[in-house]
Amino acid sequence: MKNLKKLLLVIAPLTLVLSGCWIYSFSGASIPLNMKTVNVVFFENNAPIVVPNLSTLFTEALKTRIRNQSSLTVVRGDDADGTFEGRITDYSIKPVAITGNDRSEATRLTITVSVKYTNKLVAEQSFEQSFSRFKDFQGSNLTPVEQALIADINRQLTEDIFNRAFANW
């Protein structure tokens, strides 16, 4: 009888977890079982400073994050179970450490993205929010490090957006 109670204590919670309607992945994502597709609409760059390839780099980084951290398929069109859309609202370069010679010893690149996520299956998980991340670099010459900084910031932004949409953070 004691063994039966122990077995039930182990099996009952496991049964509840496995019979739920949510998929939990090792990435921490909690995605509805019936969600199969998402659409990532091209994010236009409406920032005061326009970097020609920033929209493409960000949009592709978000698609890649979703593909790599979930079993969702990225599709085009309105028939997707979820949709990410928005725009890049800020791309700014500001000094953060000034030396005695009025020269910038460190500079900060900041990117802000406004995101609207629509979950057609669980409307309560939909949101509209701005996400902002930055990276500091030495000196004031952005050109040699710009693409690497953009890649780093995009990685951080897409992680924040993915977690907000699928990890309930």
Secondary structure as GFF3:
##gff-version 3
##sequence-region A 1 169
A	DSSP	alpha_helix	2	19	.	.	.	ID=ss1
A	DSSP	beta_strand	22	24	.	.	.	ID=ss2
A	DSSP	beta_strand	30	32	.	.	.	ID=ss3
A	DSSP	beta_strand	37	40	.	.	.	ID=ss4
A	DSSP	beta_strand	44	45	.	.	.	ID=ss5
A	DSSP	alpha_helix	54	69	.	.	.	ID=ss6
A	DSSP	beta_strand	73	75	.	.	.	ID=ss7
A	DSSP	beta_strand	82	98	.	.	.	ID=ss8
A	DSSP	beta_strand	104	119	.	.	.	ID=ss9
A	DSSP	three_ten_helix	123	125	.	.	.	ID=ss10
A	DSSP	beta_strand	127	138	.	.	.	ID=ss11
A	DSSP	alpha_helix	146	166	.	.	.	ID=ss12
###
